[in-house]
């Protein structure tokens, strides 16, 4: 990518109108096939989240192990992020996404067998497989940018993430319809439905015709040095930092919200409704975030998102009324959307074709690691110092990130 193209994406000022951009994207068969596949495959994820807790509680030998399937699912995503990116760098995006669908199918069927055999170990294995499959689907956002021209990249990435909104609405409904389909075995029908969704998601992938990946000039032994060299560049480091902090703080605040609300006297239904609106807020802005990036620049939108996340955390710390929880989680979702899409656009703009597989793998590994640590830490903080302290810690993390970003920008300016 040329320097001018990178500057345009980072600084904004694209002249293409939203209507013209949408018309052009709507005529892109590769993008439409990717969007369709992502929407179907992403709908399986809410089912995985629901089942991990419910089936885990039913089969776990003790209550303390009930969350192990969900934890292993997260761990699998962390371990698979880099290898999957390297695989896509060799075989192409469609092959990687197909592998993810196969892993999801296998995981769902293993979990069905676990329910029939009453085996907690098999259930953990099934969710580990599904977690590895989910790691591959995280690269749909990068594939969206590759399917269109440079000027349309932020819009394509943003629209691709909008599929999460559909998944958040469709997934739970599929779970409700299918959970008792194989009665008297609880939840077996939902696992089968999850596997069926993955099978259907393979169909639009057959229509994807992205260019074959070019071979990286450095050999396989040079993959990680390539990633380290790229991460030493201020623009790449900023993109990775913004995405990791946005995702980490979002998880840190979201995961313990139901626990905190129940502790404040709210019912399970109210806590669930707060999470539902948080997920809607995470993905609904995707319909226009890309156009904001075209207008104002990826970095400006990404940093604005961090500021919005900080304001959400401060609102959470200001009280424990229902309004505080609803307001904080909705604003948190909007801030995450701006930061995550902005950071993804920044990373896509500053990474060469030869660096892409290694850097994107390192990026998603770092994000998964931060998210995993945040999820484990959140429970300890909210059950110890409390919700207000957790929220204030979130403000502090975002503030430190903004200071670090300012220093990196200064270093880049001097260079």
C-alpha positions in Angstrom: 0.0 0.0 0.0 1.3 3.5 -0.9 2.1 6.1 1.7 -0.7 8.4 0.4 -3.3 5.6 0.8 -2.1 5.0 4.4 -2.4 8.7 5.2 -5.9 8.9 3.7 -7.1 6.0 5.8 -5.5 7.3 9.0 -6.4 11.0 8.6 -9.8 10.7 6.8 -11.1 13.0 4.2 -12.3 10.4 1.6 -14.5 12.0 -1.0 -16.7 9.0 -1.8 -20.3 9.4 -0.6 -21.9 6.7 1.7 -24.4 5.9 -1.0 -21.7 5.4 -3.7 -19.7 3.3 -1.3 -22.7 1.1 -0.4 -23.5 0.6 -4.1 -20.0 -0.4 -4.9 -19.8 -2.8 -1.9 -23.2 -4.3 -2.8 -21.8 -5.3 -6.2 -18.8 -7.1 -4.7 -19.6 -10.8 -4.7 -16.6 -11.7 -2.6 -17.7 -9.3 0.2 -21.3 -10.5 0.0 -20.3 -14.1 0.3 -18.0 -13.3 3.2 -20.7 -11.3 5.0 -23.2 -14.1 4.5 -20.9 -16.7 5.8 -19.8 -14.6 8.8 -23.4 -13.8 9.7 -24.3 -17.5 9.8 -21.2 -18.7 11.5 -21.3 -15.9 14.1 -24.8 -16.9 15.1 -23.3 -20.1 16.6 -21.3 -18.1 19.1 -24.1 -17.0 21.4 -25.3 -20.6 21.5 -21.8 -21.7 22.5 -21.7 -19.1 25.3 -25.1 -20.1 26.7 -24.4 -23.8 26.5 -20.9 -23.6 28.0 -22.4 -22.5 31.3 -25.6 -24.5 31.4 -24.1 -27.8 30.2 -21.0 -27.2 32.3 -23.1 -26.8 35.4 -25.1 -30.0 34.6 -22.1 -32.3 34.0 -19.4 -30.7 36.2 -18.3 -33.0 39.1 -18.3 -29.9 41.3 -19.7 -26.3 41.1 -16.2 -24.9 41.0 -15.6 -26.6 37.6 -18.8 -25.5 36.0 -17.1 -22.7 34.1 -14.2 -24.9 32.8 -15.8 -25.5 29.4 -16.1 -21.7 28.9 -12.6 -21.1 30.1 -11.2 -23.8 27.8 -13.1 -22.3 24.9 -11.4 -19.0 25.5 -8.0 -20.6 25.9 -8.5 -22.4 22.6 -9.1 -19.1 20.9 -5.9 -17.7 22.4 -3.8 -20.7 21.3 -5.3 -20.9 17.8 -5.1 -17.2 16.8 -1.6 -17.1 15.5 -1.5 -20.5 13.8 -4.8 -19.8 12.0 -3.4 -16.5 10.7 -0.3 -18.3 9.4 -2.4 -21.0 7.8 -4.5 -18.4 6.0 -1.3 -16.8 4.8 -0.5 -20.0 3.1 -3.8 -21.4 2.0 -6.1 -18.4 1.8 -8.9 -17.0 3.8 -11.7 -19.3 2.6 -9.7 -22.4 3.6 -9.1 -21.0 7.1 -12.8 -20.2 7.6 -13.8 -23.6 6.3 -11.4 -25.1 8.9 -13.2 -23.0 11.6 -16.6 -24.3 10.5 -15.3 -27.9 10.6 -13.9 -27.4 14.1 -17.3 -25.9 15.2 -19.2 -28.9 13.7 -16.8 -31.4 15.4 -17.1 -29.5 18.7 -20.9 -29.5 18.6 -21.1 -33.2 17.8 -18.5 -34.1 20.5 -20.6 -32.1 23.0 -23.8 -34.1 22.0 -21.9 -37.3 22.7 -20.8 -35.8 26.0 -24.4 -35.2 27.0 -25.4 -38.8 26.1 -22.4 -40.3 27.9 -22.6 -37.8 30.8 -18.9 -37.1 30.2 -17.6 -33.7 31.5 -14.2 -34.4 29.8 -15.8 -34.8 26.4 -17.8 -31.6 27.0 -14.6 -29.7 27.7 -13.0 -31.2 24.5 -16.1 -30.1 22.5 -15.9 -26.5 23.7 -12.2 -26.4 23.2 -12.7 -27.4 19.5 -15.5 -24.8 19.2 -13.2 -22.1 20.7 -10.5 -22.9 18.1 -13.1 -22.6 15.4 -14.3 -19.2 16.7 -10.7 -18.0 16.5 -10.7 -18.4 12.7 -13.9 -16.3 12.4 -12.2 -13.3 13.9 -10.3 -12.9 10.6 -13.5 -12.1 8.7 -12.9 -8.5 9.4 -9.5 -8.5 7.7 -10.9 -10.5 4.8 -13.6 -7.9 4.3 -10.9 -5.2 3.9 -9.0 -7.4 1.4 -12.2 -8.0 -0.7 -12.6 -4.3 -1.6 -10.5 -1.3 -2.6 -8.4 0.7 -0.2 -10.9 3.6 0.0 -13.7 1.2 0.9 -11.8 -0.8 3.5 -13.1 0.9 6.7 -16.7 0.6 5.4 -16.2 -3.0 4.6 -14.7 -3.8 7.9 -17.4 -2.0 9.7 -20.2 -3.7 7.8 -18.6 -7.1 8.4 -18.8 -6.5 12.1 -22.4 -5.6 11.9 -23.1 -9.3 11.4 -22.5 -9.6 15.2 -25.8 -7.7 15.7 -27.7 -10.3 13.7 -25.9 -13.1 15.6 -26.7 -11.6 18.9 -30.4 -11.7 18.0 -30.6 -15.0 16.1 -28.3 -17.2 18.2 -30.4 -17.1 21.4 -33.6 -17.7 19.5 -32.0 -20.8 17.8 -31.0 -22.0 21.3 -34.6 -21.6 22.6 -36.1 -23.5 19.6 -33.6 -26.3 19.6 -32.7 -27.0 23.2 -35.4 -29.6 23.8 -35.4 -31.1 20.3 -33.7 -34.3 21.4 -35.6 -34.6 24.6 -35.1 -36.2 27.2 -31.4 -35.2 26.8 -31.2 -31.5 27.8 -29.4 -29.2 25.4 -28.4 -31.9 22.9 -30.7 -30.4 20.3 -29.0 -27.0 20.7 -25.6 -28.5 20.1 -26.9 -30.2 16.9 -28.4 -26.8 15.8 -25.0 -25.2 16.4 -23.3 -27.8 14.2 -26.0 -27.3 11.5 -25.4 -23.6 11.4 -21.7 -24.3 10.8 -22.6 -26.6 7.9 -24.8 -24.0 6.4 -22.0 -21.4 6.8 -19.7 -23.5 4.6 -22.0 -22.9 1.6 -21.3 -19.2 0.9 -17.6 -19.8 1.5 -17.6 -21.8 -1.7 -18.3 -18.5 -3.6 -15.3 -16.6 -2.2 -12.7 -15.9 -4.8 -10.0 -13.9 -3.1 -6.5 -13.7 -4.7 -4.2 -16.5 -3.5 -1.8 -15.2 -0.8 1.6 -14.3 -2.0 4.5 -16.1 -0.4 6.2 -14.1 2.3 9.8 -13.3 1.2 11.3 -14.3 4.6 10.9 -18.0 5.2 8.9 -19.7 8.0 11.7 -19.3 10.5 11.4 -15.5 10.0 7.7 -15.3 10.8 8.0 -14.0 14.3 10.9 -11.7 13.6 8.7 -10.1 10.9 5.9 -9.7 13.5 8.3 -8.1 16.0 9.7 -5.7 13.5 6.2 -4.6 12.4 5.1 -4.2 16.0 8.0 -1.9 16.6 6.6 0.6 14.2 4.5 3.2 16.1 1.4 3.0 13.8 1.2 -0.8 14.2 1.9 -0.6 17.9 -0.9 2.0 18.3 -3.4 -0.2 16.4 -2.7 -3.3 18.5 -2.7 -1.3 21.7 -6.1 0.3 21.0 -7.7 -3.0 20.0 -6.3 -4.9 23.0 -7.3 -2.2 25.5 -10.7 -1.7 24.1 -11.4 -5.5 24.1 -9.8 -6.0 27.5 -11.7 -3.2 29.3 -14.9 -4.2 27.6 -14.5 -7.8 28.9 -13.4 -6.5 32.3 -16.7 -4.5 32.7 -19.1 -6.9 30.9 -18.2 -10.2 32.4 -19.0 -9.3 36.1 -22.0 -7.1 35.3 -24.6 -9.8 36.0 -22.9 -10.8 39.2 -22.7 -7.1 40.3 -26.3 -6.5 39.5 -27.6 -9.5 41.4 -25.4 -8.4 44.3 -27.1 -5.0 44.1 -30.6 -6.6 44.3 -31.6 -6.8 40.6 -33.1 -10.0 39.1 -31.5 -12.3 36.6 -33.8 -11.0 33.9 -32.8 -7.4 34.4 -29.1 -8.4 34.3 -29.7 -10.4 31.1 -31.5 -7.5 29.5 -28.5 -5.2 30.3 -26.1 -7.6 28.6 -28.5 -7.9 25.6 -28.5 -4.1 25.0 -24.8 -4.0 25.5 -24.3 -6.5 22.7 -26.7 -4.5 20.5 -24.7 -1.4 21.2 -21.4 -3.2 20.3 -22.6 -4.0 16.8 -25.4 -1.6 15.8 -23.0 1.4 15.2 -21.1 -0.8 12.6 -23.6 0.4 10.0 -22.0 3.9 10.1 -18.7 3.6 11.8 -16.9 2.9 8.5 -18.3 6.2 7.1 -17.1 8.1 10.1 -13.6 6.6 9.6 -13.7 7.7 5.9 -14.7 11.2 7.1 -12.5 11.8 10.2 -9.8 9.1 10.0 -9.3 5.7 11.6 -7.0 6.9 14.4 -9.3 9.8 15.4 -12.3 7.4 15.6 -10.3 4.8 17.5 -9.1 7.2 20.1 -12.6 8.7 20.4 -13.8 5.2 21.2 -11.3 4.9 24.0 -12.6 8.2 25.5 -16.2 6.9 25.2 -15.2 3.7 27.0 -13.6 5.7 29.8 -16.8 7.8 30.2 -18.8 4.5 30.4 -16.6 3.3 33.2 -17.0 6.6 35.1 -20.7 6.4 34.7 -20.6 2.8 36.1 -18.6 4.0 39.1 -21.1 6.8 39.8 -23.9 4.6 41.1 -25.6 1.3 41.3 -29.1 2.2 40.0 -30.5 0.4 36.9 -29.8 3.5 34.9 -26.1 3.3 35.7 -25.9 -0.3 34.6 -27.9 0.2 31.4 -26.2 3.5 30.5 -22.7 2.3 31.2 -23.0 -1.0 29.3 -24.6 0.6 26.3 -22.0 3.4 26.1 -19.3 0.8 26.6 -20.6 -1.1 23.6 -20.5 2.0 21.4 -17.0 2.9 22.5 -15.8 -0.6 21.8 -17.2 -0.5 18.3 -15.4 2.8 17.5 -12.1 1.6 18.9 -12.1 -1.9 17.6 -13.1 -1.0 14.0 -10.8 2.0 14.0 -7.9 -0.1 15.2 -8.6 -2.8 12.7 -8.6 -0.2 9.9 -5.3 1.2 11.1 -3.6 -2.2 11.2 -4.8 -3.1 7.8 -3.5 0.2 6.4 0.1 -0.2 7.8 0.9 -3.9 7.2 2.3 -5.2 3.9 1.2 -8.3 2.2 4.3 -10.1 3.3 3.8 -9.1 7.0 0.0 -9.7 7.0 -0.2 -13.2 8.3 2.3 -12.8 11.1 1.2 -9.4 12.3 -2.6 -10.2 12.2 -1.9 -13.4 14.1 0.2 -11.6 16.7 -2.5 -8.9 17.0 -5.3 -11.4 17.7 -3.1 -13.4 20.0 -2.4 -10.3 22.1 -6.1 -9.4 22.1 -7.1 -12.9 23.2 -4.5 -12.9 25.9 -5.6 -9.5 27.3 -9.3 -10.7 27.2 -8.5 -13.9 29.0 -6.6 -12.1 31.8 -9.4 -9.5 32.0 -12.1 -12.2 32.3 -10.3 -14.0 35.1 -9.4 -10.7 37.0 -12.9 -9.2 36.7 -14.4 -11.9 38.9 -11.8 -11.5 41.6 -12.1 -7.7 41.7 -15.9 -7.5 41.7 -16.2 -10.1 44.5 -13.4 -8.3 46.5 -13.0 -4.5 46.3 -16.3 -4.2 44.4 -18.0 -2.9 41.3 -17.0 0.8 41.8 -13.3 -0.1 42.2 -13.5 -2.3 39.1 -15.0 0.6 37.1 -12.4 3.1 38.3 -9.6 0.6 37.4 -11.0 0.6 33.9 -10.8 4.4 33.7 -7.1 4.1 34.8 -6.3 1.5 32.2 -7.8 3.6 29.4 -6.0 6.8 30.7 -2.6 4.9 30.6 -3.3 3.8 27.1 -4.1 7.3 25.9 -0.8 8.5 27.5 1.1 5.8 25.8 -0.5 6.6 22.4 0.5 10.2 22.8 4.1 9.2 23.4 4.1 6.9 20.4 2.7 9.7 18.3 5.4 12.0 19.4 8.1 9.4 18.6 6.6 8.9 15.2 6.5 12.6 14.6 10.2 13.0 15.6 11.1 10.0 13.3 
